[in-house]
Amino acid sequence: MKIGFVGAGRIGTNAARLLAAAGHEVFLSHTRSPASLAAAADAVGPDTPTGTAPQAVAFSEVVFFAVPWGALHDAIEAAGPLDNRVVIDANNPFGPSGWVEPPHGLTSAQFNARRIPDGRVVKAFNTLTAGFQASAAGRVGPDRVVMFHACDDVEDTVAVAERLIDDAGFVPARIGPLAESGPLEAPRRPGAVYGEEYHLGDALAYVRALHEGGPLPGPSVV
């Protein structure tokens, strides 16, 4: 699968490295400077292509946005038409003063989906730090770490999201549609999965309790 990255900071670069190692083709764009983009490409692997955000989109079947929250509007504008591609939204609403509440009672995934009306948005790769993702990816058996995601069940969006999560070295666990993505979004708080390490049994219990309205179980002590 061809994946275009708009944003090549820690989260984007690490995800690109994991997915490239799994056999996907990746293209990096939109960093602070040509030097930082070149360094990110070197970290992903030899001959990793780089360029502009529109070039990343043109290259891709899936577009992965991972930029600072305040830069996301401009990144979306720069990327141009998404033409119904799956869009991985790995962004968390943090600004210079801390957490930024999305407007109108929306989850950040819903808010971003409204800003990307021609993409099929998936909230994923945002709950765990880049360093933890790098160290935990590829664990096997009961130690394999869950990556929660949220997306609307349209066309093959869920299947694409879960394939990428699995290929990156994690177990996919869908919270629900974008309207229910709040528990996997920042900030870290009781009852949310943001910032928490879950394994499959605990994750399934959490999702079940979330949908049934019961007490939300935290992760077991590892």
N, C-alpha and C positions, 0 to 999 in steps of 0.2 A: 504494500500500500504506500502511496506517496503522501507525505505529511509536510505541510508548509508551516513553519514556526514564525509567528509574528511576536517577537520578543525572545531574546536569547540570553536572559539572565540565568540565575541559578536553577530555577524550576524548569524553564524551557530547555536549557542546555542539558540538564540531567535527563529529562524525559526524552530528548532527541537522542542522547547517547544510548539509553536503554532500548529505545525502539529501533535504532539503527543496528544495534547488536542482535536484535531479534529478526533482522532481515528486511525491515522497512527502509524505504528511501526517504531521506529528510532533506529539507532546505531551510536555512536559517536566515532571518532578516530582522531589522528594526532593533538595533541596540544603540547605546549611547554614542559610539564612535566606530569608525572602521577598524580600529585596533581591537576593541572589545569584541566585535563581530568575528574577526579573524581568530582571536583567542578562543572564543566559543566553538568555532568550527574545528580548531585543532583538538579541543577537548572531546568532541564527538567522534572524530576519526579522520583519517587521511582523505583528502579530496571531497570533503563535505561542501556542497555548493552553498553559496551565500548571495544575497542581493537585496532588492527592495521588497517591501511588503506586497505590492502587486505581483511581483515576480514569484514570490512564495505562494501566493494564491493560485496563479496560473499553473504552477508546477503541481499543485496538490489535488488529492481527493479529499483530504481532511485538513482543516486549518486549526492550528493550536495557538490560542492567544495567551501570552504570559508576560504581561507588562505591568508596571506600577499602576495602581488604580487611577491616579490622576492623569496618566498618559493614555488610558484605554480609549477614550473618545477619539483622540487624534489617530491612534493606531487603527481603529475600525475605519475611520474616514480614509486613511492612507491605503488600507488594504483594498478598498473598492468592492465591487459586487462579489458576493459569495456564491451565488447561483445554486442555492439549495445544498451546498456542501455540509457535511457534519463539521461542527465547530466545537473544539474543546475549550471551555472557559475555565482556565486555571487561576483566575484572578480573585484576590481577596480585597474587600473594601477597607483598606487602610490608607490613611493620608498622613501628613506631617503631624497632626494632632492625635493620631490613633484611629480607632475604628470609625468608619463613616456609614451611617445608617442609610440604606437605599430609600428613595422617595416612595411615597404613596403606599407604604406597607408592603412593598414588594420584596421578595427575596432578591439577592444580588443576581442570581441566575435569571430570574424573570426580568429584572431591570436590563441586564445585558442582552437578553433575547429580544427585547423591544428595540435595542440599539442595533441589533443584527437581524432584522426581520427576514432576510433572505438566506439565513443559515439555520441548520438544525442543531441547536445548542445543547451541549452536554456539560454539566458542572462536574469536573473531575480533576485529579492531580493537584488539588488545592488544600487538602486537609492535613498533609504531612510535610514537614520541611524537606527541602532538597537534599540536605545531608542525610536525613533518615531514609528517604526514598533510595538514595544511592547505596546505603549500607544494607537496607532490608530487602531490596529487590532480589527475587530469585530464591528466597527461602523455600523449602519444600515441606510437604506433609502438614502437620498441625501447626508448624511454626510459620507458615506462609501468611503474610500480612494482608489484611483486607484493604482495598481501596474503595471507599464509598463513592457513588456517583448518583446524579439525578438527571433525567432527561424525559421529554415527552415521547411516548411510544408511537412514533410516526415512521413510516417506511422501515428502513433497517437501522435506525439510529441506535437502538439498544444493542443490537448485535455488533455494530462497529465499535461502540464505546467499550463493550466488554471484551472484544478481541484485543483492543489496544491495551487495556488494563492488564489482561492476562499476559500478553506478550511483553509488557514492561516488567513482569515478575510479581504480580499481585493477584489477589482474588477479587473479582468484581462483586460488589453488593449494591444493588440499586435501591436507594431510599424511596424513590417514586418520581413523579413528574416534577417539572421545574417549580411549580407552586408549592411543593413540599420539600424543597432543597434546604430550608433553613437549618436543620440540624447538622449539615456538613459544612456550613459556612461559618466564617469568623464572626465574633470572637470565641475563644475557648470559654466554656461555661458549663455548669451542671446540666446534664440531660442532652448535651450535644456530642457529636462524634468528632468535631473539629479538634485536631491536635492529639487525638487519642489513638493508641495502637490496639486494633481489634483483630481477632482471628475468627475463623469462619463460624464456629458455633455461637460465639457471643454476638457476632454481627447478625446472624439470622434471628437470634432471640431479640435483638434490639429492633430490627425492622418489623418483626411480628408485633412486638409491644407497641411500637409507634403507630402501626395501622389499627391496632385493636384498642388503643387508648389506655393501655395498662402502664404500670411503672416501668421506666426505661432502665434497663440494666447496663451498667458500665462494663468495661472490659475486665476480664479476669487478670489477676496479678500474674505476670510472666516470670 
